[in-house]
Amino acid sequence: MSNKLRFGLPKGSLQDATIEKMAKAGFHVQISSRSYVPYVDDDELEIRLIRAQEISRYVEHGYLDCGITGYDWVQENGSNVHEVGEFLFSKATRQAARWVLAVPEESPIKTVKDLQGKRIATEVVNLTKKWLAQHGVSAEVEFSWGATEVKAHELVDAIVEITETGSSLRANKLRIVDTLLTSTPRFIVNHEAWKDEWKKKKIETMTMLLRGALEAEAKVGLKMNVEEKNLQKLLDTLPALRNPTISGLSQKGWVAVETIIDEHVVREFIPQLKAAGAEGIIEYPLNKVVY
């Protein structure tokens, strides 16, 4: 019998981003609308597509060996699992998601203490109750099935909602009062599965490849040619080009320089490279960067 790793992927808001990152890591997942068992081009993986809210519970109880879900749902469920990796990606941005307390713009509520005796709607009931208890505040917390922003104006005094940029809350004329929790996707493992030598090695390999794919997203590769007499000037001008690869060219007196650089600054560096004597500058995308 061949070894299998039962792996839970989050269905819902994180689904597309997670599958995209899996593909960049080398694991191509195909989802059918008729099945919650996606296809993956790895015979050692059995993937289940499950709501992010539930994955940590299934991992904790051993129905799944491991999975990717938000730190918020691990905390909301109080799940006892082993965490092997944090991945800063989300459905819209590379920002961490935040669970925030929000109220209508005209609300008199300014701090957590003003919630005493009030009603709050949220999907993270346990998180909210713990947070209120930490501040010594007693309030009614009700579960919200959705459209939570709308309820804040008519049905409840405040909401606890997830946001990345805050734009949806502002569009609904809501004001953020406080942040309860900052959350990023985590690779979590069942404790017994982590003790299994084969499963642990497989999980560590997947984690390394996923992290390498995420690292590559923010960086690009640069290649260029430069005369040897200008090489030190180029390196002195651009301290970010530490530890580049330098190799000789067939043309005497010239070398090739290759390095990796943050994508958001490359537009500033290329003119400086040119001014330092670099020629034939090539910028190229990266698939993985594994340190």
Sine and cosine of phi, psi and omega as CSV:
sin_phi,cos_phi,sin_psi,cos_psi,sin_omega,cos_omega
0.00,0.00,0.78,-0.63,-0.02,-1.00
-0.98,0.21,0.45,-0.89,0.03,-1.00
-0.95,0.32,0.60,-0.80,0.03,-1.00
-0.71,-0.70,0.62,-0.79,0.08,-1.00
-0.91,-0.42,0.87,-0.49,0.01,-1.00
-1.00,0.06,0.90,-0.44,-0.22,-0.98
-0.83,-0.56,0.83,-0.56,-0.02,-1.00
-0.99,-0.12,0.83,-0.56,0.10,-0.99
-0.96,-0.26,0.58,-0.81,-0.09,-1.00
-0.97,0.23,0.82,-0.57,0.11,-0.99
-1.00,0.05,0.67,-0.74,0.00,-1.00
0.88,-0.48,-0.64,-0.77,-0.17,-0.99
-0.90,0.43,-0.50,0.87,-0.02,-1.00
-1.00,0.00,-0.11,0.99,-0.17,-0.98
-0.85,0.52,-0.83,0.56,-0.09,-1.00
-0.89,0.45,-0.68,0.73,-0.01,-1.00
-0.90,0.44,-0.64,0.77,-0.02,-1.00
-0.92,0.39,-0.70,0.71,-0.01,-1.00
-0.91,0.42,-0.60,0.80,0.07,-1.00
-0.88,0.47,-0.69,0.72,0.00,-1.00
-0.93,0.37,-0.60,0.80,0.05,-1.00
-0.87,0.49,-0.66,0.75,0.00,-1.00
-0.89,0.45,-0.66,0.75,0.01,-1.00
-0.92,0.40,-0.47,0.88,0.04,-1.00
-0.99,0.17,-0.16,0.99,0.05,-1.00
0.95,-0.32,0.09,1.00,-0.01,-1.00
-0.92,-0.39,0.96,-0.29,-0.09,-1.00
-1.00,-0.05,0.90,-0.43,-0.08,-1.00
-0.95,-0.31,0.74,-0.67,0.06,-1.00
-0.87,-0.50,0.77,-0.64,-0.08,-1.00
-0.94,-0.33,0.72,-0.69,0.10,-1.00
-0.97,-0.23,0.65,-0.76,0.01,-1.00
-0.93,0.37,-0.24,0.97,-0.06,-1.00
-0.99,-0.15,0.01,1.00,-0.08,-1.00
-0.54,-0.84,0.55,-0.83,0.08,-1.00
-0.99,-0.11,0.15,0.99,0.05,-1.00
-0.95,-0.32,1.00,-0.07,-0.03,-1.00
-0.94,0.33,0.36,-0.93,0.12,-0.99
-1.00,0.07,0.63,-0.77,0.11,-0.99
-0.67,-0.74,0.63,-0.78,-0.07,-1.00
-0.99,0.13,0.76,0.65,0.05,-1.00
-0.54,-0.84,0.93,-0.36,-0.07,-1.00
-0.92,0.39,-0.24,0.97,-0.02,-1.00
-1.00,-0.01,-0.04,1.00,-0.01,-1.00
-0.94,-0.35,0.67,-0.74,0.22,-0.98
-0.88,-0.48,0.94,-0.35,-0.08,-1.00
-0.99,-0.17,0.67,-0.75,0.12,-0.99
-0.84,-0.54,0.73,-0.69,0.01,-1.00
-0.99,-0.12,0.93,-0.36,-0.14,-0.99
-0.71,-0.71,0.51,-0.86,0.03,-1.00
-0.83,0.56,0.69,-0.72,-0.03,-1.00
-0.82,0.57,-0.54,0.84,-0.02,-1.00
-0.88,0.47,-0.40,0.92,-0.13,-0.99
-0.96,-0.29,-0.28,0.96,-0.15,-0.99
-0.85,0.52,-0.69,0.73,-0.08,-1.00
-0.89,0.45,-0.54,0.84,0.04,-1.00
-0.93,0.37,-0.67,0.74,0.00,-1.00
-0.93,0.36,-0.55,0.83,0.07,-1.00
-0.93,0.36,-0.71,0.71,-0.02,-1.00
-0.85,0.53,-0.66,0.75,-0.07,-1.00
-1.00,0.03,-0.03,1.00,0.12,-0.99
1.00,0.03,0.08,1.00,0.09,-1.00
-0.94,0.35,-0.47,0.88,0.16,-0.99
-0.87,-0.50,0.58,-0.81,0.10,-0.99
-0.96,0.27,-0.61,0.80,-0.08,-1.00
-0.34,-0.94,0.10,-0.99,0.02,-1.00
-0.06,-1.00,0.19,-0.98,0.09,-1.00
-0.92,-0.38,0.81,-0.59,0.03,-1.00
-0.44,-0.90,0.16,-0.99,-0.01,-1.00
-0.97,0.24,0.56,-0.83,0.09,-1.00
-0.84,0.54,-0.53,0.85,-0.01,-1.00
-0.87,0.49,-0.63,0.77,-0.05,-1.00
-0.98,0.22,-0.47,0.88,0.13,-0.99
-0.89,0.46,-0.69,0.73,0.00,-1.00
-0.95,0.33,-0.67,0.74,0.00,-1.00
-0.88,0.48,-0.64,0.77,-0.01,-1.00
-1.00,0.09,-0.19,0.98,-0.05,-1.00
0.88,0.47,0.60,0.80,-0.12,-0.99
-0.98,0.21,0.71,-0.71,0.05,-1.00
-1.00,-0.06,1.00,-0.05,-0.05,-1.00
-0.72,-0.69,0.27,-0.96,0.06,-1.00
-0.99,-0.13,0.76,-0.65,-0.01,-1.00
-0.98,-0.19,0.80,-0.61,-0.02,-1.00
-0.93,-0.38,-0.20,0.98,-0.02,-1.00
-0.24,-0.97,0.57,-0.82,0.11,-0.99
-0.91,-0.41,0.73,-0.69,-0.06,-1.00
-0.80,-0.60,0.89,-0.46,-0.06,-1.00
-1.00,0.07,0.98,0.20,0.17,-0.98
-0.60,-0.80,0.39,-0.92,-0.05,-1.00
-0.54,-0.84,-0.08,-1.00,-0.08,-1.00
-0.95,0.32,-0.42,0.91,-0.09,-1.00
-0.82,-0.57,-0.54,0.84,-0.12,-0.99
-0.65,-0.76,0.01,-1.00,0.14,-0.99
-1.00,-0.10,0.30,0.95,0.05,-1.00
-1.00,0.05,0.46,-0.89,0.13,-0.99
-0.95,0.32,0.53,-0.85,0.07,-1.00
-0.99,0.10,0.49,-0.87,0.00,-1.00
-0.80,-0.60,0.68,-0.73,0.20,-0.98
-1.00,-0.05,0.89,-0.47,-0.11,-0.99
-0.84,-0.54,0.47,-0.88,0.17,-0.99
-1.00,0.05,0.81,-0.58,-0.02,-1.00
-0.75,-0.66,0.53,-0.85,0.00,-1.00
-0.67,-0.74,0.31,-0.95,0.10,-1.00
-0.84,0.54,0.52,-0.85,-0.06,-1.00
-0.80,0.61,-0.59,0.81,-0.07,-1.00
-1.00,0.03,0.02,1.00,-0.05,-1.00
-0.90,0.43,0.59,-0.81,0.06,-1.00
-0.97,0.24,-0.15,0.99,-0.04,-1.00
-0.95,0.33,0.86,-0.51,-0.04,-1.00
-0.90,-0.44,-0.48,0.88,-0.02,-1.00
-0.67,-0.75,0.15,-0.99,0.02,-1.00
-0.86,0.50,-0.53,0.85,-0.02,-1.00
-0.89,0.45,-0.45,0.90,0.00,-1.00
-0.96,0.27,-0.06,1.00,0.00,-1.00
-1.00,0.06,-0.05,1.00,-0.01,-1.00
-0.81,0.59,0.86,-0.52,0.03,-1.00
0.98,0.21,0.07,1.00,-0.05,-1.00
-1.00,-0.02,0.10,-0.99,0.04,-1.00
-0.92,-0.40,0.72,-0.70,-0.04,-1.00
-0.81,-0.59,0.71,-0.71,0.06,-1.00
-0.95,-0.31,0.69,-0.73,-0.01,-1.00
-0.24,-0.97,0.30,-0.95,0.12,-0.99
-1.00,0.02,-0.34,0.94,-0.01,-1.00
-0.97,-0.26,0.97,0.26,-0.08,-1.00
-0.90,0.43,-0.72,0.69,-0.06,-1.00
-0.91,0.41,-0.69,0.72,0.04,-1.00
-0.85,0.53,-0.70,0.71,-0.05,-1.00
-0.91,0.41,-0.67,0.74,0.01,-1.00
-0.90,0.44,-0.64,0.76,0.04,-1.00
-0.89,0.45,-0.67,0.74,-0.03,-1.00
-0.91,0.42,-0.69,0.73,0.04,-1.00
-0.89,0.46,-0.67,0.74,-0.01,-1.00
-0.89,0.45,-0.60,0.80,0.03,-1.00
-0.88,0.47,-0.48,0.88,0.00,-1.00
-0.99,-0.16,0.11,0.99,0.03,-1.00
0.92,0.40,0.52,0.85,-0.04,-1.00
-0.94,-0.34,0.70,-0.71,0.06,-1.00
-0.95,-0.30,0.88,-0.48,0.00,-1.00
-0.55,-0.84,0.33,-0.94,0.02,-1.00
-1.00,0.04,0.80,-0.59,-0.01,-1.00
-0.89,-0.45,0.86,-0.51,0.00,-1.00
-0.90,-0.44,0.53,-0.85,0.01,-1.00
-0.97,0.26,0.69,-0.73,0.03,-1.00
-0.93,-0.37,0.78,-0.63,0.00,-1.00
-0.99,0.12,-0.10,1.00,-0.03,-1.00
0.56,-0.83,0.05,-1.00,-0.03,-1.00
0.77,0.63,0.63,0.78,-0.10,-1.00
-0.90,0.43,-0.58,0.81,-0.03,-1.00
-0.86,0.52,-0.61,0.79,-0.03,-1.00
-0.92,0.40,-0.59,0.81,-0.07,-1.00
-0.90,0.43,-0.46,0.89,-0.09,-1.00
-0.88,0.48,-0.44,0.90,-0.07,-1.00
-1.00,0.03,-0.33,0.94,-0.12,-0.99
-0.74,-0.67,-0.56,0.83,-0.22,-0.98
-0.96,-0.29,-0.42,0.91,-0.03,-1.00
-0.67,-0.74,0.17,-0.98,-0.02,-1.00
-1.00,0.06,-0.45,0.89,-0.04,-1.00
-0.38,-0.93,0.27,-0.96,0.09,-1.00
-0.75,-0.66,0.41,-0.91,0.20,-0.98
-0.90,-0.44,0.90,-0.44,-0.15,-0.99
-0.71,-0.70,0.41,-0.91,0.01,-1.00
-1.00,0.00,0.61,-0.79,0.01,-1.00
-0.50,-0.86,0.45,-0.89,0.12,-0.99
-0.95,-0.30,-0.73,0.68,-0.06,-1.00
-0.92,-0.38,-0.29,0.96,-0.04,-1.00
1.00,0.09,-0.04,1.00,-0.09,-1.00
-0.91,0.41,-0.63,0.78,0.00,-1.00
-0.91,0.41,-0.63,0.78,0.03,-1.00
-0.91,0.41,-0.69,0.72,0.02,-1.00
-0.90,0.44,-0.62,0.78,0.01,-1.00
-0.90,0.44,-0.48,0.88,0.03,-1.00
-1.00,-0.09,0.28,0.96,0.04,-1.00
0.83,0.56,0.72,0.69,0.04,-1.00
-0.91,-0.41,0.52,-0.85,-0.04,-1.00
-0.90,-0.43,0.74,-0.67,0.03,-1.00
-0.99,0.17,0.79,-0.61,0.00,-1.00
-0.99,-0.11,-0.67,0.74,-0.06,-1.00
-0.33,-0.94,0.31,-0.95,0.07,-1.00
-0.95,-0.30,0.80,-0.60,0.00,-1.00
-1.00,0.05,-0.65,0.76,-0.11,-0.99
-0.38,-0.93,0.65,-0.76,0.15,-0.99
-0.97,-0.23,0.74,-0.68,-0.14,-0.99
-0.75,-0.66,0.64,-0.77,0.13,-0.99
-0.75,-0.66,0.36,-0.93,0.06,-1.00
-0.90,0.44,0.63,-0.77,0.01,-1.00
-0.80,-0.60,0.56,-0.83,0.14,-0.99
-1.00,-0.05,0.93,-0.36,-0.07,-1.00
-0.91,-0.41,0.46,-0.89,-0.09,-1.00
-0.70,-0.71,0.59,-0.81,0.15,-0.99
-0.92,0.40,0.64,-0.76,-0.08,-1.00
-0.87,0.49,-0.64,0.77,0.00,-1.00
-0.93,0.36,-0.63,0.78,0.03,-1.00
-0.89,0.46,-0.58,0.81,-0.02,-1.00
-0.93,0.38,-0.39,0.92,0.03,-1.00
-0.99,0.17,-0.30,0.95,0.01,-1.00
-0.98,0.22,0.85,-0.52,-0.12,-0.99
-0.87,0.50,-0.70,0.71,-0.02,-1.00
-0.91,0.41,-0.72,0.70,-0.02,-1.00
-0.90,0.44,-0.65,0.76,0.01,-1.00
-0.88,0.48,-0.70,0.71,0.00,-1.00
-0.90,0.44,-0.67,0.74,0.02,-1.00
-0.88,0.47,-0.70,0.72,-0.01,-1.00
-0.91,0.42,-0.67,0.74,0.01,-1.00
-0.89,0.45,-0.61,0.79,0.04,-1.00
-0.91,0.42,-0.72,0.69,0.02,-1.00
-0.87,0.49,-0.68,0.74,0.00,-1.00
-0.89,0.46,-0.69,0.73,0.01,-1.00
-0.88,0.48,-0.70,0.72,-0.03,-1.00
-0.93,0.37,-0.64,0.77,0.04,-1.00
-0.90,0.44,-0.69,0.72,0.01,-1.00
-0.91,0.42,-0.61,0.79,0.04,-1.00
-0.90,0.43,-0.62,0.79,0.03,-1.00
-0.92,0.40,-0.63,0.77,0.01,-1.00
-0.94,0.35,-0.64,0.77,0.04,-1.00
-0.87,0.50,-0.62,0.78,-0.06,-1.00
-0.93,0.37,-0.43,0.90,-0.07,-1.00
-0.89,0.46,-0.52,0.85,-0.09,-1.00
-0.99,-0.13,0.09,1.00,-0.09,-1.00
-0.76,-0.65,0.31,-0.95,0.11,-0.99
-0.71,-0.71,0.34,-0.94,0.11,-0.99
-0.99,-0.10,0.53,-0.85,0.05,-1.00
-0.78,-0.63,0.73,-0.68,0.13,-0.99
-0.84,-0.54,0.56,-0.83,0.03,-1.00
-0.32,-0.95,0.33,-0.94,0.12,-0.99
-0.93,-0.36,0.57,-0.82,0.01,-1.00
-0.48,-0.88,0.56,-0.83,0.08,-1.00
-0.92,0.39,0.61,-0.80,-0.03,-1.00
-0.83,0.56,-0.57,0.82,-0.02,-1.00
-0.91,0.41,-0.38,0.93,0.00,-1.00
-0.98,-0.19,-0.02,1.00,-0.11,-0.99
-0.89,0.46,-0.74,0.67,-0.04,-1.00
-0.90,0.43,-0.60,0.80,0.05,-1.00
-0.87,0.49,-0.67,0.75,0.01,-1.00
-0.89,0.45,-0.72,0.70,-0.02,-1.00
-0.93,0.36,-0.60,0.80,0.02,-1.00
-0.93,0.37,-0.57,0.82,-0.02,-1.00
-0.95,0.31,-0.54,0.84,-0.09,-1.00
-0.86,-0.52,0.99,0.11,-0.02,-1.00
-0.89,0.45,-0.33,0.94,0.02,-1.00
-0.92,0.40,-0.34,0.94,0.00,-1.00
-1.00,0.09,0.75,0.66,0.02,-1.00
-0.97,0.22,0.55,-0.84,0.01,-1.00
0.80,0.60,0.72,0.70,0.08,-1.00
-0.97,0.25,0.28,-0.96,0.13,-0.99
-1.00,0.02,0.81,-0.58,-0.01,-1.00
-0.85,-0.52,0.82,-0.58,-0.03,-1.00
-0.69,-0.73,0.46,-0.89,-0.03,-1.00
-0.97,0.25,0.47,-0.88,0.06,-1.00
-0.95,-0.31,0.28,-0.96,0.04,-1.00
-0.91,0.41,-0.45,0.89,0.05,-1.00
-0.99,0.17,0.89,-0.45,-0.08,-1.00
-0.87,0.49,0.67,-0.74,0.03,-1.00
1.00,0.01,0.03,1.00,0.00,-1.00
-0.85,-0.53,0.50,-0.87,0.08,-1.00
-0.74,-0.67,0.37,-0.93,0.12,-0.99
-0.98,-0.22,0.69,-0.73,0.02,-1.00
-0.88,-0.48,0.74,-0.67,0.01,-1.00
-0.72,-0.69,0.69,-0.72,-0.04,-1.00
-0.44,-0.90,0.13,-0.99,0.08,-1.00
-0.90,-0.44,0.66,-0.75,-0.09,-1.00
-0.60,-0.80,0.45,-0.89,0.05,-1.00
-0.89,0.45,0.74,-0.67,-0.10,-0.99
-0.89,0.46,-0.56,0.83,-0.11,-0.99
-0.95,0.31,-0.20,0.98,0.01,-1.00
-0.93,-0.37,-0.07,1.00,-0.12,-0.99
-0.90,0.44,-0.53,0.85,-0.01,-1.00
-0.91,0.43,-0.45,0.89,0.05,-1.00
-0.99,0.15,-0.51,0.86,-0.09,-1.00
-0.99,0.17,-0.54,0.84,-0.07,-1.00
-0.86,0.51,-0.72,0.70,0.06,-1.00
-0.88,0.48,-0.56,0.83,0.02,-1.00
-0.94,0.34,-0.60,0.80,0.07,-1.00
-0.88,0.48,-0.69,0.72,0.01,-1.00
-0.88,0.48,-0.70,0.72,-0.02,-1.00
-0.92,0.40,-0.45,0.89,-0.01,-1.00
-1.00,0.09,0.03,1.00,0.08,-1.00
0.96,-0.27,0.07,1.00,-0.01,-1.00
-0.95,0.30,0.58,-0.81,0.06,-1.00
-0.73,-0.68,0.33,-0.94,0.02,-1.00
0.84,0.54,0.68,0.73,-0.05,-1.00
-0.95,0.31,0.80,-0.60,0.02,-1.00
-0.84,-0.54,0.79,-0.61,0.12,-0.99
-0.96,-0.29,0.72,-0.70,-0.02,-1.00
-0.63,-0.77,0.51,-0.86,0.00,-1.00
-0.96,0.27,0.37,-0.93,0.00,-1.00
-0.90,-0.44,0.56,-0.83,0.04,-1.00
-1.00,-0.08,-0.69,0.73,0.04,-1.00
-0.58,-0.81,0.56,-0.83,0.17,-0.99
-0.79,-0.61,0.95,-0.31,-0.05,-1.00
-0.94,-0.35,0.87,-0.50,-0.02,-1.00
-1.00,-0.01,0.00,0.00,0.00,0.00
